[in-house]
Amino acid sequence: MNELLVALANALHDLRDDPRLKPLLSEVEKRGKAPASPNEWRRLIAEAIADEIARGWDRYGAPGVARNPEGKGWIASAEAPGGPIVVHGHSKREAYRTARELWITALLYGPQQATEKKPEGADATGQEPLSRE
């Protein structure tokens, strides 16, 4: 993740005069002065992501997980922008991790992109691994 933030920060720093970045720069400037270096970009990006996840956690709560009542696998769910996320998985970890990834994607990128990111393969219940209710 750190390497991704470094690459993104370097790219944004190199493109700081691009008019397409004006909305982002306006948002960043609300936090203080415009970033002058890739390191400052990296810090501001990381802070913005952390803030958005914290706000989502406060608003929607964290994903939860339980055994499938039919006895096959696990079901994880989360409240998110755009409605609930329900994920079926072979293991508790698989179901929770997938729900958490989709929940964060919905918070940061929007609900449509979260539903398009489906895990590979079917689960132990024979159902699709992801459904939006």
PLY file of the C-alpha trace (Angstrom):
ply
format ascii 1.0
element vertex 133
property float x
property float y
property float z
element edge 132
property int vertex1
property int vertex2
end_header
0.00 0.00 0.00
2.84 2.36 0.80
4.31 1.88 -2.69
0.92 2.67 -4.21
0.64 5.84 -2.13
4.17 6.88 -3.17
3.38 6.35 -6.87
0.06 8.20 -6.56
1.66 11.05 -4.64
4.42 11.41 -7.24
1.90 11.42 -10.09
-0.32 13.99 -8.39
2.65 16.18 -7.59
3.78 16.06 -11.23
0.24 16.92 -12.40
-0.52 19.60 -9.78
-1.15 22.26 -12.46
-3.60 20.06 -14.39
-7.08 21.68 -14.32
-8.70 18.26 -13.76
-7.13 18.20 -10.29
-8.75 21.46 -9.16
-11.55 19.67 -7.18
-9.00 17.48 -5.41
-6.74 20.43 -4.67
-9.71 22.40 -3.31
-10.49 19.51 -0.94
-6.84 19.22 0.10
-6.58 22.97 0.68
-9.45 22.73 3.18
-7.04 20.70 5.29
-4.31 23.33 5.01
-1.93 24.52 2.35
-1.55 22.76 -0.98
1.03 19.98 -0.88
4.47 21.08 -2.06
6.10 17.65 -2.32
5.22 14.03 -3.07
5.67 13.25 0.65
3.03 15.83 1.57
0.70 14.38 -1.10
1.21 10.90 0.35
0.38 12.08 3.87
-2.73 13.97 2.71
-3.99 11.03 0.63
-3.50 8.63 3.55
-5.28 11.04 5.91
-8.19 11.49 3.49
-8.64 7.72 3.11
-8.44 7.16 6.87
-10.96 9.96 7.51
-13.43 8.57 4.99
-13.22 5.06 6.48
-13.63 6.44 10.02
-16.70 8.45 8.94
-18.15 5.35 7.27
-17.51 3.27 10.37
-19.33 5.87 12.49
-22.24 6.09 10.06
-22.71 2.47 8.98
-20.85 0.34 11.53
-18.41 -2.41 10.66
-19.25 -5.54 8.65
-20.42 -8.55 10.65
-20.21 -12.29 10.00
-22.21 -15.38 11.06
-22.60 -19.02 10.11
-24.97 -19.67 7.25
-28.19 -20.92 8.89
-28.30 -23.72 6.31
-25.01 -24.97 7.76
-22.91 -24.39 4.65
-20.24 -21.73 4.95
-20.48 -18.23 6.35
-22.41 -15.06 5.59
-21.00 -11.59 6.13
-22.99 -8.41 5.80
-22.47 -4.70 6.03
-24.52 -1.55 5.75
-22.97 0.69 3.12
-23.76 3.55 0.78
-26.27 2.20 -1.72
-27.66 -0.45 0.64
-26.60 -3.62 2.39
-23.79 -5.89 1.21
-24.22 -9.65 1.73
-21.35 -12.03 1.04
-21.23 -15.83 1.23
-17.88 -17.52 1.86
-16.35 -20.93 2.52
-14.72 -19.65 5.68
-15.46 -16.99 8.24
-12.32 -15.14 7.24
-13.16 -15.26 3.51
-16.68 -13.92 4.04
-15.59 -11.15 6.43
-12.62 -10.08 4.34
-14.72 -9.87 1.17
-17.48 -7.90 2.92
-14.89 -5.55 4.42
-13.24 -4.95 1.02
-16.60 -4.26 -0.63
-17.63 -1.99 2.25
-14.44 0.07 1.96
-14.81 0.21 -1.84
-18.38 1.48 -1.44
-17.24 4.12 1.04
-14.33 5.35 -1.07
-15.49 4.79 -4.62
-19.24 4.36 -4.57
-21.75 1.53 -4.31
-21.80 0.57 -8.01
-18.08 -0.22 -8.06
-18.43 -2.31 -4.91
-21.04 -4.58 -6.49
-18.94 -5.00 -9.62
-16.01 -6.38 -7.60
-17.03 -9.99 -7.10
-14.81 -12.68 -5.57
-13.78 -15.61 -7.75
-15.73 -18.86 -7.72
-18.90 -19.99 -6.00
-19.13 -20.57 -2.28
-20.01 -23.64 -0.25
-23.71 -22.79 -0.46
-23.65 -22.92 -4.25
-24.77 -19.29 -4.37
-23.01 -16.37 -5.96
-20.42 -15.05 -3.51
-21.91 -11.54 -3.49
-25.40 -10.15 -3.56
-26.78 -6.68 -2.89
-30.15 -6.61 -1.18
0 1
1 2
2 3
3 4
4 5
5 6
6 7
7 8
8 9
9 10
10 11
11 12
12 13
13 14
14 15
15 16
16 17
17 18
18 19
19 20
20 21
21 22
22 23
23 24
24 25
25 26
26 27
27 28
28 29
29 30
30 31
31 32
32 33
33 34
34 35
35 36
36 37
37 38
38 39
39 40
40 41
41 42
42 43
43 44
44 45
45 46
46 47
47 48
48 49
49 50
50 51
51 52
52 53
53 54
54 55
55 56
56 57
57 58
58 59
59 60
60 61
61 62
62 63
63 64
64 65
65 66
66 67
67 68
68 69
69 70
70 71
71 72
72 73
73 74
74 75
75 76
76 77
77 78
78 79
79 80
80 81
81 82
82 83
83 84
84 85
85 86
86 87
87 88
88 89
89 90
90 91
91 92
92 93
93 94
94 95
95 96
96 97
97 98
98 99
99 100
100 101
101 102
102 103
103 104
104 105
105 106
106 107
107 108
108 109
109 110
110 111
111 112
112 113
113 114
114 115
115 116
116 117
117 118
118 119
119 120
120 121
121 122
122 123
123 124
124 125
125 126
126 127
127 128
128 129
129 130
130 131
131 132
